[in-house]
Amino acid sequence: MEDPTTSQGAFLGLPGIIFISIYVASLLVVGWFGMRARKENSLSDFYLGGRNLGFVILLFTLFATQYSGNTLMAYPGKAYRSGFEMLFAVGAMVTVTAVLFIYAPRLRRRSERKGYVTPGDFIQDRFGSRALTILVTVLGILALVNYLITNLKVLGLVVQNMTGGAIGFETAVVVLAFVMIAYEAMGGMRSVAWTDLTQGTILLLGVLVLFGAAMIKFGGTTALTISLEQHRPDLWKLPDLRKLTTWLGTVILLGLGNALYPHTVQRIYASRSERALQRSLQIMVFMPFLVSFLMILIGLMAAARFPGLDQTGSDQAVIYILRDLAADSALLKVIGIIFIAAVIAATMSTIDSALLSMSAMITADLYRPMRPNSPQERLTRFGKIATVVVMAAAVWITIWLKDKTIFAIIVFKHELLIQLAPALMIGVHWKRLTSMPVFVGMIAGTTTAVLMTLGLLGPATKPLGLHAGVWGLIVNLIFLFALQAFGSTKNKNEPSTT
């Protein structure tokens, strides 16, 4: 079967390119308004939007940040190959919100009193350990490096493929990176959150419109079920015990990892009130059913409509559906253009959030302690410079790795992030928890996860079906509770009980 990215020329013709260009230009306008709304030249204003994100903006910035281009492109491909077992992804995304409910309200209250900007600020204030703060910061930055580069690559490939090569990979990455740097430097978190409102709206609209059009064209759920039974009976197999264990481990890994992203923590700090935060999370519980679930069904539609695709072909399942729809009418092609805009929007919202968070951690957690007397204006200026430097480095690495199937510098994103759970989730609730058990547990858990992933602890990288990061977390918690039980003293800086 032909490659859908090349078989029929550019999916985005001139009208589509103009539409995408207008959308991208509008982000600069939003960034300018974000700059005009700036109240002071401080870290809190630049990185947290003055801690004034209300319900609607907070909801959409959480939504646009949690759902990336990977959700819209990779989920259908995985569903094409694995069938209904991919539904675990819906559970994982619901778990993200559940985890946030566990620790976010209390962390926000403490942040409001203490003026936190980064996760490291909470760690330093709560545990009083510079070593632990640096460890948390380094793990957060390493996780975001992969997040940033992989999404830049997705962005470049989507634009290149959808324009039939009229806009090259390098051009797409450089131009869109410049746009993101521009609106982020102008308004910081305020601009990022406001653009997330636009990008989140396009993302949700794109998914709903594509799903609706596909369901109408392919005959609804009844026709889908019959077709899958005929062409892909393998997708109906019941999972064995090991597979169920792997699902559970994946839900834990993704649920905890996504909820502990540094930029997610910063959005907790940036919320205007606890009520705004809780209302946003209440709506976020339903978003997996409007995005993840529908994209999985689209992957199953592709499996029924285009059986026999190989690994590479199945990764393009959405594009097969888009081209099939576009062949029927110009109106359906417009739907495809809206969806491609949604992919670009989802990816850009992920990148700008990761970039801003990395800049904040470099500035507040690494640079500020070395220059403790620096005024807020200087720190903010340094943060903007850090933003440019980080993005420039990420663009260079992305272009360098553009032809590689597997990145040469893969870091263990969720395996690293999940090791932050004891420090953030337990630390904000357990008054007697001290820094040494948390530090040793985090080192032990991270080491276990990395060595197991590399196969250095034996041939099995997923013993009993559980991911290396989950095993690392188990080791992390064993060390933490054992050391806390045997002789750790109560930390002076403990969270309040309110």
N, C-alpha and C positions, 0 to 999 in steps of 0.2 A: 504493500500500500504506500502511496506517495506520502512524503513528509508534508504535513499541513502547513508548515511554516514557509514552504517554498513552492508548493505545487501550483498555486493559483495567483502568484504574484503577491503584491502588497495587500494585506487585509485592510490596513488603513490607507485609503487613497488620499488625495489632496484634501477633501473635506474633513476626513478624520484627523489628518495631521494638523489642520487649522484649528479644529475643535480642541485637540490636546494642547496645542500651543497657547490658545486663549486661556485654557484652564491653568496652565503653568504660569502664565503671566499674571493671572489673577492672584496667585499666591504671593507675588511680590507686592501687590497692592495691599493685601491683608497684612503683610509684614510691615508695610509703611504705617498703616493704621495702628498696629501694635506698638511701633516706636512712638507715635504721637500720644499714645495712652500711657506711656511710661511715667511713673510718678517720682522715681528717684533712681540714681545711678548706683545701685547696690546689688550685692549677690542675691538677696532675697527677691528683689524686683526682677532681675534678669533671669534667674534660674527657676523661680517659682511663681512668676507673674504677680508679685506682690501678695501672694497667698490669698488670692481673690477670685478663684475659679468657682463660678456658681454651678448649679445643678446641670444645666444643659451643656455648657462648655466642658465641664468635668466628665460628663457621661460620654461625649463624643471623643474627647481626647483619650480616655481610657479605652473606648471601643476601637478607635483607629489605631492605637498603639498595640493592642492585643492581637489584632487580626492583620496579618501582613500579606504580601503577595504570595507567600508560601501557602497560606490557607486557600487562596483562590486557584492556584496552579498545581500545587503538589498533592493536596487532599484528593481531588478527583482522580489523579493518576494512581495514587495508592488504593483508592476504592476500586478502580478498574481492575487492579491486580488481586486485591485481597477480599473484595466483596463487603459484606455487611459487618465483618469484623472491624472495619475502619470506624464503626460507630463509637469505638472507645474514645475517639478524639472529641466527640461531643461531651462525654463524661469528663474528660480531662479539662476542657474549657469551663465546664460548670464548676469543677473543683477549684479552678483558679479563683473564682469569685468567692467560693466558700472559704478558702484560705484567707482571702483579704478580709472577710467578715471576722475572722478569728483575731487578727492582730491589728488591722488598719485603724479602727476607731480609737483604741487606746494609744497607738503610736501617734495619731494625729493630735490628740489632746496634749501629749507630752511635747510634740513639735511646736505647738502653738505657744506653750510656755517658754520653751528653751530656744526657739528660733533656729531649728535645724534646717540645713540646706541639702545635705547629702545623707545617705545611709551611714557613712562614716561619722557624721556629727552625732548621731544617736549612739553609736558604738562607743565613741570617746566619752561622751557624757555619762552613759549608763555604766560602763565598765572601768573607765579611767585608765585604759591600756593603749598606749601608742602602738605597740606591736600588733595587737588585735585589730586596731583601726586600719593599719596599713595592710594587713592580711585581707580584711574584708574588701578594702578598696581595690587591691590588686586582683582578687578573684572577680570582682564586679567588672573591672576594666577588661580583663582577659575574655570574659564571657561576651562583652559588648563588641570586642574587636571582631570576632567571628560574625556576630549579628550584623554589624555594619557592612562588612565586606561581602558577605553572601547576598545581602539584599541589594547592594550596589550592582552585583553581577546579575541578579534577577532583573533589575531595572534596565540594564544595558541590553540584555538578551531579548526582553519583551519588546522594547522599542525597535531594535534591529530586525527582529523576526516579523513584527507586525507592519513594518514599513517596507518589507521586502529588501532590506539593505539600503534603502534610500537614506536613512539616518544610521550611520555606523555605530558599532558598540562603543568605541572610544568617545565619539561625539556625544552620544546620549548620556554616558556616564559623566563626562566633564560638564556639559551644559546643565544637566539637572542637579549635579553637585553644587555648581555655582549658584543656582537659584535657591537651593536649600541653605547654603551658607549666607546668602544675602538676606533672606527674610528672617533667619534665625539670629544673625548679628544685629539686625535692626531692632527686633523686639523680644528676643530670648523666648522664654516659656510662653509669654503672652501671645506672641506671633505663632509659635508652634501649636498652641492649643486652639487658637482661632482658625488656623489653616486646617487643623484636625477636624473642625466642625464641617468645613467644606469637603475634606477628603473622606471623612466618615459617612457623610450624606451620599456622596458618589459611590462609595463602596457598598453601602446597604442597597441603594437603588440599583446598582449594577447587578448584584446577586439576585435580587428579587425579580427584576425584569428578565434576566437570562433564564432563571428557573421557570418563570411563568411561560415564557415563549417556548422553551424546550418541552414542557409538559403538554402544552397545547399541540405542538407539532408531532410529538411521539405518542400521543394517545392516553396520557395519564398513567396513574400508578398501576391500574389493572393490566394495561398493555405492557408496561415495563416488567411486571412480575412474570407474565406469560413468556415474554421474549427472553428474559434471563433464564427461565426454566429450560427453554429450548436451546439457547446458544451458550450459556455459561452455568451449567448445573453445579460446577465446582464451587461457585460463590455461595451456595446454600449449605455447605458442610458445617456441621457443628464443631466448635473448637474443642481440642483436648485439654487436659488439666494444665499442661505446660503453657499452652497458648493463653489460657485464662489467667495464669500467673503473670505472663508477660503483659497482658492487658492491664492488670492491676498495677504492676510496676511502672508501666508507661503513664497511667493516670496519675500516680504519685509523683513521678519525675516531672511531667509537664505541668501538673497542677501546682506543685510547690515552686518549681523553677520559674514559671511565668509570673507567679504572684510575687516573686522576690527580685525581679529585675530592678536595677537601680532607678530606671526612669518611672517604673510603677510606684516605687516608694516615694519618689519626688512628687508624684501627682497626689499622693496622700497628704503630703505636707502642703501642697498648693491649694487644696480645697478651701473654700470660703468658710465652711462650717461643717460640723459633724453631720448635720441633717442633709446637706448637699451630698456629702460623701456616701451616706447610707442610702439615699434615694438613687444615686447613680449605680451603686452596687446592686440594688434591688432590680433595676432594669437590666444590668449586665448579666444577671442569671439567665435571662431568656435569649441573649444574643447568640449563643452557640446553636440554638435551634433555627435561627434565621440566617446564619452564615455557614457554620461548619456542617450542619446536617444537610442543608440544601446543596452544598458543594459536593458532599459525598453522594447524594442522589444523582447529581449531574454526572459524576464519574460512573455510576451504575448505568445511567442512560447510554453513555459512550460504550460501555461493555456490551450492552444489548444491541446497540446500533452498529458498532464496528468491532466485532469479535476478531481475535487473532493478532492483535497488536503486540509487538515485542516491548521490552523495557523502555526503549527510547520513544516508541510510538505512544505507549500508555501515558508517559509523562506529558504528552501533548493532547491528552483526552479532551480538555476544554476547547482547544483550538479546533479539533475535529468537529465538535458540536457547533462552535461559532461559524465555521465555514459551511456546515450543512444548513444552518439557519439562514445565513447570508445568501445562499444560492437560491432561496425561494423568492425573496423580495428585497427591495431597497430598504423598506421599513425594518425588516429583521436585521439587515446589516447595520442600521443605526443602533439597534440593541447591542450588537457586537461591539460597536465603537464605544458605547457607554460602559460595557463590561471591561474593555481594555483600559479605559480611563480609570475604572475602579481598581484594576490591578496596579496601575501606576500610582494611584492615590494611596492605596494600602501600603505599597512598598515605600513611598516617600515619607509617609507618616511614621513608619517604623524607623527609617534611617534618621530622620531629623530628631526623633526622641532619643535614640541611642547616642547620637552625636552630642546633643545638649547635655545628657547625663555624664558622658565621658569627660566633657569639658568641665563640668561642675566638680567632679571628683578630682581631676587633676589640679584644679584651682584651689578648691576648699580643703581637700584632704592631704594633698602633697605639697603645693606651693605655699599656701597660707601659713602652715606651721613653721616654714623656714623664714617667712617674712611676717611675723606676728603683728608688727606695727604698721603694716601697709593699710592705707585708707581704702574704703570701699570702691572708690572710683578706679584706683590702680588695680585692685583685684578683678573688677569687672572688665577692665581693658585687657588684663592678662587672659581672662576667660575667653574673650572674643578671639584673641590671637591663638589660643589653644584650639578653639573651634576650627579655625582655618588650617592650622598645622595638622590636626588629626584628620580632617577631611581630605586634605591634599595627600597625606600618606596613604589613606584608605583608597583613594582614587588610583594612585600609582600602583598599589598592590593588586587592586581589582583588574586593572588593565594588564598587568604583568601575568596574572593568572587566568586570563579570559579563555584560553584554549585548554585549560586543564579540567578534566572531568571531576577529579577530586582535588580540593584545595590542598596545597602543600603545607599550609600552616593551620590545619584544623585544630581548633581548641575545643575542649569538652564543655560545651556551653551549659547545658542543663545539669550535667554531672557536677560542674563547679557551683552553679547557682544554688542547687539544693543543699549544699553544705552550709549555706548562710542561714538556713531555717532555725537552728537552735539559738543563734545569736539574736535574731530579730524576733522570732515568734515566741520562743520561751523566755528570752531576755526581757521582753516588754511586760511579761506577766509574772514571772517568778522573781520575787524580791531578793531571795537569798543566793541566786545564781551569781557566781564570781567569774572573773576574767580568765583565770588559768585553765579551768576545765573546758571552757568554750574554745580557747585558743588551741589547746592540745587536741581536743576532739575535732576541730576544723582541720588541723594539719593531718591528723590520722585519717579522717574521712576523705579528704581531697587526695591524699597519697594513694589510698586504697582504690578510689574511683579511677584515677589516671593509670595506675599500674595494671588494674584489671582490664581496662579498655584497651591497653596496649598488648594484652596477652602475657604480661610478665608475672602474673600470679597463677598461671596454669592455662591450659588450652581453652577453657570455657570463659568467654567474655560476659556471659549472662548465666551464671549458675542458677539452677532451678527456674530459669526464665526471667529472673529479675535483672534489671539494668545495673551496670557498674555503679552508677550514681546512687542507686537505692542501697546497694551494699555499703557504699561509702558512708551514707547517712546512718545506717545501722551501726557501723563502727564508730562514727562520730558520736552518736548518742550513748553508746556503751562507755566510751572514754569520759564523756561529759558527766554522766550520772555516777560513774565509779569514783572519779576524782572529786566530784562535789560531795559525795557521801563520806569519803575518807579524808577529812581534814581541811577542806576549803573553808575560808572564813567569809562572813557576810560582807559584800561589797558596800562601800560607803555611799556610792551613787546608785541608789535603787529607785525604780519607778514608783510613782505614787499609786495608791490603791483606787484612785478615782478614775 
